[in-house]
Amino acid sequence: MRVDKTETGVILTDIVLKVFRLEGGFMAAAEQIAAPAGLTAARWRVLGAVLHEHRTVAEIGRFMGLTRQSVQRLADVLVGEGLAMFLDNPSHKSAKLLAPTPAGHSAVALLATRQAAWANAVSQTFSAEQLIQCRTMIEAITSCVEATRISPGEI
C-alpha cells in the first residue's frame, strides 16, 4: 500500500538529504584536522568518546550512534597503535573499558588548535542564538528518530 508524504514528511526528507551532505562535509574536515596527528576521523571519534570518561565498546557505540562491531574494530586499532588501552571493568567481567593512553591524549591535544580554528571559521557566519536553536532542533529530531521504529511489515 502506497503512503503519500505529508508536507512535514517532505520537509523532513529534504532535511535528511541535507544532513547526509553535512555529515560528508564534517567527516572530510575531520579527516583533514586529524591527519597531522596520524589519526583518521573514525579513530579520532572513538578516542574522543573516551577522553573524559572510560567506556565499553557498546557504550561508545550507543553514545556515538555507531555499531558495536565498528567501534570494536577501531578500538582494537587504537590499542594496537598504543593510543588506547583496555581496562578491567568493575561493573562487568567481560566488557572491558576503553581508555586513552598518554599518547592518545597527546594525539588529540595536537588536534585541539586545528579543530578550534576550523570551528571558529565555520561558525562565524552564525550567531550563538542561531546555533543554539539549530542544536536544539537537531537534538529533538534525533530523539524522535531514535524513538520511531518501523517494523518490516510496515515497509
Buried (B, 14 or more C-beta within 10 A) or exposed (E): EEEEEEEEEEEBEEBEEEEEEEEEEEBEBBBEBBBEBEBBBBBBBBBBBBEEEBBBBBBBBEEBEBEBEBBBBBBBBBBEBEBBBBEEBEEEEEEBBBBBBEBBBEBBEBBEEBBEEBEEEEEEEEEEEEEEEEEEEEEEBEEEEEEEEEEEEEE
